């Protein structure tokens, strides 16, 4: 697996995550860390849903 992007910011409003490529399975992996601290709880409470594009550009 090849990690192509990762962020470790742990501030209110920022969520640590990474994006990886699994070349063997031809898959993109997106992993988002869950709630771990009080700052994360504040971020969770302020979260809003957003529509992701599903059509290729």
C-alpha distance matrix in Angstrom:
0.0 3.8 6.5 9.5 12.1 13.3 16.9 18.7 22.1 24.2 27.4 29.4 28.0 24.5 21.6 18.5 15.3 11.8 10.1 6.5 5.7 4.6 6.7 8.1 9.5 10.1 9.6 9.5 9.0 11.9 12.8 16.3 17.9 21.2 24.7 25.2 28.3 31.5 30.1 27.4 30.3 32.1 29.1 28.7 32.5 32.4 29.6 30.5 29.0 28.0 27.7 24.4 25.1 24.3 25.8 24.0 25.6
3.8 0.0 3.8 6.1 9.2 11.0 14.8 17.0 20.3 22.8 25.8 28.0 26.6 22.9 20.5 17.4 14.2 10.5 8.7 5.3 5.1 6.5 7.8 10.5 11.9 11.4 10.8 9.7 9.7 11.8 13.0 16.2 18.0 21.5 24.8 25.3 28.0 31.1 29.3 26.8 30.0 31.4 28.2 28.3 32.0 31.6 28.8 29.8 28.5 27.2 26.9 23.6 24.1 23.8 25.0 23.0 24.1
6.5 3.8 0.0 3.8 5.8 7.2 10.9 13.3 16.5 19.1 22.0 24.3 22.9 19.2 16.9 13.7 10.8 7.1 6.0 4.1 6.4 8.9 11.0 13.7 14.4 13.6 12.1 9.9 8.9 9.8 10.6 13.3 15.0 18.7 21.8 22.2 24.8 27.7 25.7 23.4 26.7 27.9 24.7 25.1 28.8 28.2 25.6 26.8 25.8 24.6 24.8 21.7 22.6 22.8 24.4 22.6 23.5
9.5 6.1 3.8 0.0 3.8 7.0 10.6 13.7 16.3 19.4 21.8 24.0 22.2 18.6 16.8 14.1 11.3 7.7 5.8 5.3 7.1 10.5 12.0 15.3 15.8 14.1 12.6 9.9 10.0 10.3 12.0 14.3 16.4 20.1 23.1 23.8 26.0 28.6 26.2 24.0 27.3 28.0 24.6 25.2 28.7 27.6 25.1 25.9 24.8 23.2 23.2 20.0 20.6 21.1 22.3 20.3 20.6
12.1 9.2 5.8 3.8 0.0 3.8 7.0 10.4 12.7 15.8 18.1 20.2 18.5 14.9 13.4 10.8 8.4 5.5 5.2 7.0 9.8 13.2 15.3 18.5 18.5 16.9 14.8 11.5 10.7 9.6 10.6 12.0 14.0 17.6 20.2 21.0 22.8 25.2 22.6 20.7 24.0 24.5 21.1 22.1 25.5 24.3 21.9 23.0 22.4 20.9 21.5 18.6 19.7 20.9 22.4 20.8 21.0
13.3 11.0 7.2 7.0 3.8 0.0 3.8 6.7 9.5 12.4 15.0 17.4 16.2 12.4 10.7 7.6 5.9 4.1 6.4 8.6 12.1 15.0 17.6 20.4 20.3 19.3 16.8 13.5 11.6 9.8 9.4 10.0 11.1 14.8 17.2 17.5 19.3 21.8 19.4 17.5 21.0 21.7 18.5 19.7 23.2 22.3 20.2 21.8 21.7 20.9 22.0 19.7 21.4 22.7 24.7 23.6 23.9
16.9 14.8 10.9 10.6 7.0 3.8 0.0 3.8 5.8 8.9 11.3 13.9 13.0 9.2 8.1 5.3 5.7 6.4 9.3 12.1 15.7 18.6 21.3 24.0 23.7 22.7 20.0 16.5 14.4 11.8 10.8 9.9 10.4 13.7 15.3 15.5 16.7 18.9 16.1 14.7 18.3 18.7 15.7 17.3 20.6 19.6 18.1 20.1 20.6 20.1 21.8 20.0 22.1 23.9 26.1 25.3 25.4
18.7 17.0 13.3 13.7 10.4 6.7 3.8 0.0 3.8 6.2 9.4 12.5 12.5 8.9 7.8 4.8 6.9 8.6 12.2 14.6 18.4 20.8 23.7 26.1 25.9 25.3 22.5 19.2 16.6 14.0 12.0 10.4 9.5 12.4 13.4 12.8 13.7 16.2 13.7 12.7 16.5 17.0 14.6 16.4 19.8 19.2 18.2 20.8 21.8 21.9 24.0 22.6 25.1 26.9 29.3 28.7 29.0
22.1 20.3 16.5 16.3 12.7 9.5 5.8 3.8 0.0 3.8 6.0 9.2 9.5 6.2 6.7 5.7 8.9 11.3 14.6 17.6 21.3 23.9 26.8 29.4 28.9 28.1 25.1 21.6 19.1 16.1 14.2 11.9 11.0 13.1 13.2 12.8 12.8 14.4 11.4 11.0 14.8 14.6 12.3 14.8 17.7 16.7 16.3 19.0 20.5 20.8 23.3 22.4 25.0 27.3 29.7 29.4 29.4
24.2 22.8 19.1 19.4 15.8 12.4 8.9 6.2 3.8 0.0 3.8 6.9 8.4 6.0 6.3 6.4 10.2 13.3 16.9 19.8 23.6 25.9 29.1 31.3 30.6 30.1 26.9 23.5 20.7 17.4 15.0 12.1 10.2 11.3 10.5 9.8 9.1 10.7 7.7 7.7 11.5 11.5 9.9 12.4 15.2 14.8 14.9 18.1 20.0 21.0 23.9 23.4 26.4 28.7 31.4 31.5 31.7
27.4 25.8 22.0 21.8 18.1 15.0 11.3 9.4 6.0 3.8 0.0 3.8 6.0 5.3 7.6 9.2 12.8 16.0 19.3 22.5 26.2 28.8 31.9 34.3 33.4 32.6 29.3 25.8 23.2 19.7 17.6 14.4 13.0 13.5 12.1 11.8 10.2 10.3 6.7 7.8 10.9 9.8 8.3 11.7 13.7 12.7 13.6 16.7 19.2 20.2 23.4 23.5 26.5 29.1 31.8 32.1 32.1
29.4 28.0 24.3 24.0 20.2 17.4 13.9 12.5 9.2 6.9 3.8 0.0 3.8 5.6 8.1 10.9 14.3 17.8 20.8 24.3 27.8 30.4 33.6 35.9 34.6 33.8 30.3 26.8 24.2 20.5 18.6 15.0 13.8 13.5 11.6 12.1 10.2 9.2 5.4 6.6 8.7 6.6 5.3 9.1 10.4 9.2 10.7 13.9 16.8 18.3 21.8 22.4 25.6 28.3 31.2 31.9 31.9
28.0 26.6 22.9 22.2 18.5 16.2 13.0 12.5 9.5 8.4 6.0 3.8 0.0 3.8 6.7 10.2 12.8 16.2 18.8 22.4 25.8 28.5 31.6 34.0 32.5 31.4 28.0 24.4 22.1 18.3 16.9 13.5 13.2 13.2 12.1 13.6 12.6 12.0 8.5 8.0 9.9 7.9 4.9 8.2 9.8 7.7 8.1 10.9 13.6 14.7 18.1 18.7 22.0 24.8 27.6 28.4 28.3
24.5 22.9 19.2 18.6 14.9 12.4 9.2 8.9 6.2 6.0 5.3 5.6 3.8 0.0 3.8 6.7 9.4 12.7 15.4 19.0 22.5 25.2 28.3 30.8 29.5 28.5 25.1 21.5 19.2 15.5 14.1 10.9 10.8 11.7 11.5 12.6 12.4 12.9 9.4 8.3 11.3 10.4 7.2 9.8 12.4 10.9 10.3 12.9 14.8 15.3 18.4 18.2 21.2 23.8 26.5 26.9 27.0
21.6 20.5 16.9 16.8 13.4 10.7 8.1 7.8 6.7 6.3 7.6 8.1 6.7 3.8 0.0 3.8 6.4 10.0 13.0 16.4 19.9 22.3 25.6 27.8 26.5 25.7 22.3 18.8 16.1 12.5 10.6 7.2 7.0 8.3 8.9 10.5 11.3 12.7 10.0 7.6 10.8 11.1 7.9 9.2 12.6 11.9 10.5 13.2 14.4 15.1 17.8 17.3 20.5 22.5 25.5 25.9 26.4
18.5 17.4 13.7 14.1 10.8 7.6 5.3 4.8 5.7 6.4 9.2 10.9 10.2 6.7 3.8 0.0 3.8 7.2 10.7 13.7 17.5 19.8 23.0 25.2 24.3 23.7 20.5 17.1 14.3 11.0 8.8 6.3 5.8 8.5 10.0 10.7 12.2 14.4 12.1 9.9 13.4 14.3 11.4 12.5 16.1 15.7 14.2 16.7 17.4 17.8 20.0 18.8 21.7 23.4 26.2 26.1 26.8
15.3 14.2 10.8 11.3 8.4 5.9 5.7 6.9 8.9 10.2 12.8 14.3 12.8 9.4 6.4 3.8 0.0 3.8 7.1 10.1 13.8 16.1 19.4 21.6 20.6 19.9 16.7 13.3 10.5 7.3 5.5 4.3 5.9 9.3 11.9 13.1 15.3 17.7 15.6 12.9 16.1 17.2 14.0 14.4 18.1 17.7 15.4 17.3 17.2 17.1 18.6 16.9 19.4 20.7 23.4 23.2 24.1
11.8 10.5 7.1 7.7 5.5 4.1 6.4 8.6 11.3 13.3 16.0 17.8 16.2 12.7 10.0 7.2 3.8 0.0 3.8 6.6 10.3 12.8 15.9 18.3 17.6 16.9 13.9 10.6 8.1 5.9 5.4 6.8 8.8 12.4 15.4 16.3 18.7 21.3 19.2 16.7 19.8 20.9 17.7 18.0 21.7 21.2 18.7 20.1 19.5 18.9 19.8 17.4 19.3 20.2 22.6 21.8 22.7
10.1 8.7 6.0 5.8 5.2 6.4 9.3 12.2 14.6 16.9 19.3 20.8 18.8 15.4 13.0 10.7 7.1 3.8 0.0 3.8 7.1 10.1 12.9 15.6 14.8 13.5 10.7 7.2 5.7 4.6 6.5 9.0 11.8 15.2 18.4 19.7 22.2 24.7 22.6 19.9 22.8 23.8 20.4 20.4 24.0 23.2 20.4 21.1 19.9 18.7 18.9 15.9 17.3 17.8 19.8 18.7 19.7
6.5 5.3 4.1 5.3 7.0 8.6 12.1 14.6 17.6 19.8 22.5 24.3 22.4 19.0 16.4 13.7 10.1 6.6 3.8 0.0 3.8 6.6 9.4 12.1 11.8 10.8 8.5 5.9 5.0 6.5 8.4 11.6 14.1 17.5 20.9 22.0 24.8 27.6 25.7 22.9 25.8 27.1 23.8 23.7 27.3 26.8 23.9 24.6 23.2 22.0 21.8 18.6 19.4 19.3 21.0 19.5 20.9
5.7 5.1 6.4 7.1 9.8 12.1 15.7 18.4 21.3 23.6 26.2 27.8 25.8 22.5 19.9 17.5 13.8 10.3 7.1 3.8 0.0 3.8 5.8 8.9 8.8 7.3 6.0 4.8 6.1 9.0 11.4 14.9 17.5 20.7 24.3 25.5 28.4 31.2 29.3 26.5 29.3 30.6 27.2 26.9 30.5 29.9 26.8 27.2 25.3 23.8 23.0 19.5 19.8 19.0 20.3 18.4 20.0
4.6 6.5 8.9 10.5 13.2 15.0 18.6 20.8 23.9 25.9 28.8 30.4 28.5 25.2 22.3 19.8 16.1 12.8 10.1 6.6 3.8 0.0 3.8 5.6 5.6 5.6 5.1 6.2 7.1 10.7 12.7 16.5 18.8 21.8 25.5 26.6 29.8 32.8 31.3 28.3 30.9 32.6 29.4 28.7 32.3 32.1 28.9 29.4 27.4 26.1 25.2 21.8 22.0 20.7 22.1 20.4 22.4
6.7 7.8 11.0 12.0 15.3 17.6 21.3 23.7 26.8 29.1 31.9 33.6 31.6 28.3 25.6 23.0 19.4 15.9 12.9 9.4 5.8 3.8 0.0 3.8 5.5 4.7 6.7 8.5 10.5 14.1 16.4 20.1 22.5 25.5 29.2 30.3 33.4 36.4 34.8 31.9 34.5 36.1 32.8 32.2 35.7 35.3 32.1 32.3 30.2 28.6 27.3 23.8 23.4 22.0 22.7 20.5 22.4
8.1 10.5 13.7 15.3 18.5 20.4 24.0 26.1 29.4 31.3 34.3 35.9 34.0 30.8 27.8 25.2 21.6 18.3 15.6 12.1 8.9 5.6 3.8 0.0 3.8 5.6 7.9 10.8 12.2 16.0 17.9 21.7 23.9 26.7 30.4 31.5 34.8 37.9 36.6 33.6 36.0 37.9 34.7 33.9 37.4 37.3 34.1 34.3 32.1 30.8 29.4 26.0 25.7 23.9 24.7 22.8 25.1
9.5 11.9 14.4 15.8 18.5 20.3 23.7 25.9 28.9 30.6 33.4 34.6 32.5 29.5 26.5 24.3 20.6 17.6 14.8 11.8 8.8 5.6 5.5 3.8 0.0 3.8 5.3 8.9 10.4 14.2 16.3 20.1 22.5 25.0 28.8 30.2 33.6 36.5 35.3 32.0 34.2 36.1 33.0 31.8 35.2 35.2 31.8 31.8 29.4 28.1 26.6 23.3 23.1 21.0 22.1 20.7 23.3
10.1 11.4 13.6 14.1 16.9 19.3 22.7 25.3 28.1 30.1 32.6 33.8 31.4 28.5 25.7 23.7 19.9 16.9 13.5 10.8 7.3 5.6 4.7 5.6 3.8 0.0 3.8 7.1 9.9 13.4 16.2 19.9 22.8 25.4 29.1 30.8 33.9 36.6 35.1 31.9 34.2 35.7 32.3 31.3 34.7 34.3 30.8 30.6 28.0 26.3 24.6 21.1 20.5 18.5 19.2 17.3 19.7
9.6 10.8 12.1 12.6 14.8 16.8 20.0 22.5 25.1 26.9 29.3 30.3 28.0 25.1 22.3 20.5 16.7 13.9 10.7 8.5 6.0 5.1 6.7 7.9 5.3 3.8 0.0 3.8 6.4 9.8 12.7 16.3 19.3 21.8 25.5 27.3 30.5 33.1 31.6 28.3 30.5 32.0 28.7 27.6 30.9 30.6 27.1 27.0 24.5 23.0 21.5 18.1 18.0 16.3 17.6 16.3 18.8
9.5 9.7 9.9 9.9 11.5 13.5 16.5 19.2 21.6 23.5 25.8 26.8 24.4 21.5 18.8 17.1 13.3 10.6 7.2 5.9 4.8 6.2 8.5 10.8 8.9 7.1 3.8 0.0 3.8 6.6 10.0 13.3 16.5 19.2 22.8 24.7 27.6 30.1 28.3 25.2 27.5 28.8 25.4 24.6 27.9 27.4 24.0 23.9 21.7 20.1 19.0 15.6 15.9 14.8 16.5 15.2 17.3
9.0 9.7 8.9 10.0 10.7 11.6 14.4 16.6 19.1 20.7 23.2 24.2 22.1 19.2 16.1 14.3 10.5 8.1 5.7 5.0 6.1 7.1 10.5 12.2 10.4 9.9 6.4 3.8 0.0 3.8 6.4 10.0 13.0 15.7 19.4 21.1 24.2 26.8 25.3 22.0 24.4 26.0 22.7 21.8 25.3 25.1 21.9 22.3 20.4 19.5 19.0 15.9 17.1 16.4 18.7 18.0 20.1
11.9 11.8 9.8 10.3 9.6 9.8 11.8 14.0 16.1 17.4 19.7 20.5 18.3 15.5 12.5 11.0 7.3 5.9 4.6 6.5 9.0 10.7 14.1 16.0 14.2 13.4 9.8 6.6 3.8 0.0 3.8 6.7 10.1 12.8 16.3 18.3 21.1 23.5 21.8 18.6 20.9 22.3 19.0 18.2 21.7 21.4 18.2 18.8 17.2 16.4 16.5 13.8 15.7 15.8 18.4 18.1 19.9
12.8 13.0 10.6 12.0 10.6 9.4 10.8 12.0 14.2 15.0 17.6 18.6 16.9 14.1 10.6 8.8 5.5 5.4 6.5 8.4 11.4 12.7 16.4 17.9 16.3 16.2 12.7 10.0 6.4 3.8 0.0 3.8 6.6 9.4 13.0 14.7 17.8 20.4 19.0 15.8 18.2 20.0 17.0 16.1 19.8 20.0 17.2 18.5 17.4 17.5 18.2 16.1 18.5 18.8 21.8 21.7 23.4
16.3 16.2 13.3 14.3 12.0 10.0 9.9 10.4 11.9 12.1 14.4 15.0 13.5 10.9 7.2 6.3 4.3 6.8 9.0 11.6 14.9 16.5 20.1 21.7 20.1 19.9 16.3 13.3 10.0 6.7 3.8 0.0 3.8 6.4 9.7 11.7 14.5 16.8 15.4 12.0 14.4 16.2 13.2 12.4 16.2 16.4 13.8 15.6 15.2 15.7 17.2 15.8 18.8 19.7 22.8 23.2 24.6
17.9 18.0 15.0 16.4 14.0 11.1 10.4 9.5 11.0 10.2 13.0 13.8 13.2 10.8 7.0 5.8 5.9 8.8 11.8 14.1 17.5 18.8 22.5 23.9 22.5 22.8 19.3 16.5 13.0 10.1 6.6 3.8 0.0 3.8 6.9 8.2 11.2 14.0 13.0 9.8 12.4 14.6 12.3 11.7 15.5 16.3 14.5 17.0 17.2 18.3 20.3 19.3 22.4 23.4 26.6 27.0 28.3
21.2 21.5 18.7 20.1 17.6 14.8 13.7 12.4 13.1 11.3 13.5 13.5 13.2 11.7 8.3 8.5 9.3 12.4 15.2 17.5 20.7 21.8 25.5 26.7 25.0 25.4 21.8 19.2 15.7 12.8 9.4 6.4 3.8 0.0 3.8 6.2 9.4 11.9 11.7 8.1 9.8 12.6 10.9 9.5 13.1 14.7 13.1 15.9 16.4 18.2 20.5 20.1 23.5 24.5 27.9 28.8 30.3
24.7 24.8 21.8 23.1 20.2 17.2 15.3 13.4 13.2 10.5 12.1 11.6 12.1 11.5 8.9 10.0 11.9 15.4 18.4 20.9 24.3 25.5 29.2 30.4 28.8 29.1 25.5 22.8 19.4 16.3 13.0 9.7 6.9 3.8 0.0 3.8 6.2 8.2 8.6 5.3 6.4 9.7 8.9 7.7 10.9 13.0 12.4 15.7 17.0 19.3 22.0 22.2 25.7 27.1 30.6 31.6 32.9
25.2 25.3 22.2 23.8 21.0 17.5 15.5 12.8 12.8 9.8 11.8 12.1 13.6 12.6 10.5 10.7 13.1 16.3 19.7 22.0 25.5 26.6 30.3 31.5 30.2 30.8 27.3 24.7 21.1 18.3 14.7 11.7 8.2 6.2 3.8 0.0 3.8 7.2 8.2 6.2 7.9 11.0 10.9 10.7 13.5 15.6 15.5 19.0 20.5 22.7 25.5 25.4 28.9 30.3 33.7 34.4 35.6
28.3 28.0 24.8 26.0 22.8 19.3 16.7 13.7 12.8 9.1 10.2 10.2 12.6 12.4 11.3 12.2 15.3 18.7 22.2 24.8 28.4 29.8 33.4 34.8 33.6 33.9 30.5 27.6 24.2 21.1 17.8 14.5 11.2 9.4 6.2 3.8 0.0 3.8 5.3 5.1 6.5 9.0 9.9 10.6 12.6 14.6 15.4 19.1 21.3 23.6 26.7 27.0 30.6 32.3 35.6 36.5 37.4
31.5 31.1 27.7 28.6 25.2 21.8 18.9 16.2 14.4 10.7 10.3 9.2 12.0 12.9 12.7 14.4 17.7 21.3 24.7 27.6 31.2 32.8 36.4 37.9 36.5 36.6 33.1 30.1 26.8 23.5 20.4 16.8 14.0 11.9 8.2 7.2 3.8 0.0 3.8 5.3 5.0 6.5 8.8 9.8 10.7 12.7 14.4 18.2 20.8 23.4 26.8 27.6 31.2 33.2 36.6 37.6 38.4
30.1 29.3 25.7 26.2 22.6 19.4 16.1 13.7 11.4 7.7 6.7 5.4 8.5 9.4 10.0 12.1 15.6 19.2 22.6 25.7 29.3 31.3 34.8 36.6 35.3 35.1 31.6 28.3 25.3 21.8 19.0 15.4 13.0 11.7 8.6 8.2 5.3 3.8 0.0 3.8 5.4 5.2 6.4 8.7 10.0 10.9 12.6 16.3 19.1 21.2 24.7 25.3 28.9 31.1 34.3 35.2 35.7
27.4 26.8 23.4 24.0 20.7 17.5 14.7 12.7 11.0 7.7 7.8 6.6 8.0 8.3 7.6 9.9 12.9 16.7 19.9 22.9 26.5 28.3 31.9 33.6 32.0 31.9 28.3 25.2 22.0 18.6 15.8 12.0 9.8 8.1 5.3 6.2 5.1 5.3 3.8 0.0 3.8 5.4 5.0 6.1 8.6 9.9 10.5 14.2 16.5 18.7 22.0 22.5 26.1 28.1 31.4 32.4 33.1
30.3 30.0 26.7 27.3 24.0 21.0 18.3 16.5 14.8 11.5 10.9 8.7 9.9 11.3 10.8 13.4 16.1 19.8 22.8 25.8 29.3 30.9 34.5 36.0 34.2 34.2 30.5 27.5 24.4 20.9 18.2 14.4 12.4 9.8 6.4 7.9 6.5 5.0 5.4 3.8 0.0 3.8 5.4 5.0 6.2 8.7 9.9 13.6 16.1 18.9 22.3 23.4 27.1 29.1 32.5 33.9 34.8
32.1 31.4 27.9 28.0 24.5 21.7 18.7 17.0 14.6 11.5 9.8 6.6 7.9 10.4 11.1 14.3 17.2 20.9 23.8 27.1 30.6 32.6 36.1 37.9 36.1 35.7 32.0 28.8 26.0 22.3 20.0 16.2 14.6 12.6 9.7 11.0 9.0 6.5 5.2 5.4 3.8 0.0 3.8 5.4 5.1 6.3 8.8 12.4 15.5 18.2 21.8 23.1 26.8 29.2 32.4 33.8 34.4
29.1 28.2 24.7 24.6 21.1 18.5 15.7 14.6 12.3 9.9 8.3 5.3 4.9 7.2 7.9 11.4 14.0 17.7 20.4 23.8 27.2 29.4 32.8 34.7 33.0 32.3 28.7 25.4 22.7 19.0 17.0 13.2 12.3 10.9 8.9 10.9 9.9 8.8 6.4 5.0 5.4 3.8 0.0 3.8 5.5 5.2 6.2 9.9 12.8 15.0 18.6 19.7 23.3 25.7 28.9 30.1 30.6
28.7 28.3 25.1 25.2 22.1 19.7 17.3 16.4 14.8 12.4 11.7 9.1 8.2 9.8 9.2 12.5 14.4 18.0 20.4 23.7 26.9 28.7 32.2 33.9 31.8 31.3 27.6 24.6 21.8 18.2 16.1 12.4 11.7 9.5 7.7 10.7 10.6 9.8 8.7 6.1 5.0 5.4 3.8 0.0 3.8 5.4 5.2 8.8 11.2 14.0 17.4 18.7 22.4 24.4 27.9 29.5 30.4
32.5 32.0 28.8 28.7 25.5 23.2 20.6 19.8 17.7 15.2 13.7 10.4 9.8 12.4 12.6 16.1 18.1 21.7 24.0 27.3 30.5 32.3 35.7 37.4 35.2 34.7 30.9 27.9 25.3 21.7 19.8 16.2 15.5 13.1 10.9 13.5 12.6 10.7 10.0 8.6 6.2 5.1 5.5 3.8 0.0 3.8 5.6 8.7 11.7 14.9 18.4 20.3 24.1 26.3 29.6 31.5 32.3
32.4 31.6 28.2 27.6 24.3 22.3 19.6 19.2 16.7 14.8 12.7 9.2 7.7 10.9 11.9 15.7 17.7 21.2 23.2 26.8 29.9 32.1 35.3 37.3 35.2 34.3 30.6 27.4 25.1 21.4 20.0 16.4 16.3 14.7 13.0 15.6 14.6 12.7 10.9 9.9 8.7 6.3 5.2 5.4 3.8 0.0 3.8 6.6 10.2 12.8 16.6 18.6 22.2 24.8 27.9 29.7 30.1
29.6 28.8 25.6 25.1 21.9 20.2 18.1 18.2 16.3 14.9 13.6 10.7 8.1 10.3 10.5 14.2 15.4 18.7 20.4 23.9 26.8 28.9 32.1 34.1 31.8 30.8 27.1 24.0 21.9 18.2 17.2 13.8 14.5 13.1 12.4 15.5 15.4 14.4 12.6 10.5 9.9 8.8 6.2 5.2 5.6 3.8 0.0 3.8 6.8 9.5 13.2 15.0 18.7 21.1 24.3 26.2 26.8
30.5 29.8 26.8 25.9 23.0 21.8 20.1 20.8 19.0 18.1 16.7 13.9 10.9 12.9 13.2 16.7 17.3 20.1 21.1 24.6 27.2 29.4 32.3 34.3 31.8 30.6 27.0 23.9 22.3 18.8 18.5 15.6 17.0 15.9 15.7 19.0 19.1 18.2 16.3 14.2 13.6 12.4 9.9 8.8 8.7 6.6 3.8 0.0 3.8 6.5 10.2 12.7 16.2 18.7 21.8 24.0 24.6
29.0 28.5 25.8 24.8 22.4 21.7 20.6 21.8 20.5 20.0 19.2 16.8 13.6 14.8 14.4 17.4 17.2 19.5 19.9 23.2 25.3 27.4 30.2 32.1 29.4 28.0 24.5 21.7 20.4 17.2 17.4 15.2 17.2 16.4 17.0 20.5 21.3 20.8 19.1 16.5 16.1 15.5 12.8 11.2 11.7 10.2 6.8 3.8 0.0 3.8 6.9 9.6 13.1 15.3 18.6 21.0 21.9
28.0 27.2 24.6 23.2 20.9 20.9 20.1 21.9 20.8 21.0 20.2 18.3 14.7 15.3 15.1 17.8 17.1 18.9 18.7 22.0 23.8 26.1 28.6 30.8 28.1 26.3 23.0 20.1 19.5 16.4 17.5 15.7 18.3 18.2 19.3 22.7 23.6 23.4 21.2 18.7 18.9 18.2 15.0 14.0 14.9 12.8 9.5 6.5 3.8 0.0 3.8 6.4 9.7 12.4 15.4 17.6 18.3
27.7 26.9 24.8 23.2 21.5 22.0 21.8 24.0 23.3 23.9 23.4 21.8 18.1 18.4 17.8 20.0 18.6 19.8 18.9 21.8 23.0 25.2 27.3 29.4 26.6 24.6 21.5 19.0 19.0 16.5 18.2 17.2 20.3 20.5 22.0 25.5 26.7 26.8 24.7 22.0 22.3 21.8 18.6 17.4 18.4 16.6 13.2 10.2 6.9 3.8 0.0 3.8 6.5 9.0 11.9 14.5 15.5
24.4 23.6 21.7 20.0 18.6 19.7 20.0 22.6 22.4 23.4 23.5 22.4 18.7 18.2 17.3 18.8 16.9 17.4 15.9 18.6 19.5 21.8 23.8 26.0 23.3 21.1 18.1 15.6 15.9 13.8 16.1 15.8 19.3 20.1 22.2 25.4 27.0 27.6 25.3 22.5 23.4 23.1 19.7 18.7 20.3 18.6 15.0 12.7 9.6 6.4 3.8 0.0 3.8 6.3 9.3 11.4 12.6
25.1 24.1 22.6 20.6 19.7 21.4 22.1 25.1 25.0 26.4 26.5 25.6 22.0 21.2 20.5 21.7 19.4 19.3 17.3 19.4 19.8 22.0 23.4 25.7 23.1 20.5 18.0 15.9 17.1 15.7 18.5 18.8 22.4 23.5 25.7 28.9 30.6 31.2 28.9 26.1 27.1 26.8 23.3 22.4 24.1 22.2 18.7 16.2 13.1 9.7 6.5 3.8 0.0 3.8 5.8 8.0 9.2
24.3 23.8 22.8 21.1 20.9 22.7 23.9 26.9 27.3 28.7 29.1 28.3 24.8 23.8 22.5 23.4 20.7 20.2 17.8 19.3 19.0 20.7 22.0 23.9 21.0 18.5 16.3 14.8 16.4 15.8 18.8 19.7 23.4 24.5 27.1 30.3 32.3 33.2 31.1 28.1 29.1 29.2 25.7 24.4 26.3 24.8 21.1 18.7 15.3 12.4 9.0 6.3 3.8 0.0 3.8 6.6 9.2
25.8 25.0 24.4 22.3 22.4 24.7 26.1 29.3 29.7 31.4 31.8 31.2 27.6 26.5 25.5 26.2 23.4 22.6 19.8 21.0 20.3 22.1 22.7 24.7 22.1 19.2 17.6 16.5 18.7 18.4 21.8 22.8 26.6 27.9 30.6 33.7 35.6 36.6 34.3 31.4 32.5 32.4 28.9 27.9 29.6 27.9 24.3 21.8 18.6 15.4 11.9 9.3 5.8 3.8 0.0 3.8 6.4
24.0 23.0 22.6 20.3 20.8 23.6 25.3 28.7 29.4 31.5 32.1 31.9 28.4 26.9 25.9 26.1 23.2 21.8 18.7 19.5 18.4 20.4 20.5 22.8 20.7 17.3 16.3 15.2 18.0 18.1 21.7 23.2 27.0 28.8 31.6 34.4 36.5 37.6 35.2 32.4 33.9 33.8 30.1 29.5 31.5 29.7 26.2 24.0 21.0 17.6 14.5 11.4 8.0 6.6 3.8 0.0 3.8
25.6 24.1 23.5 20.6 21.0 23.9 25.4 29.0 29.4 31.7 32.1 31.9 28.3 27.0 26.4 26.8 24.1 22.7 19.7 20.9 20.0 22.4 22.4 25.1 23.3 19.7 18.8 17.3 20.1 19.9 23.4 24.6 28.3 30.3 32.9 35.6 37.4 38.4 35.7 33.1 34.8 34.4 30.6 30.4 32.3 30.1 26.8 24.6 21.9 18.3 15.5 12.6 9.2 9.2 6.4 3.8 0.0
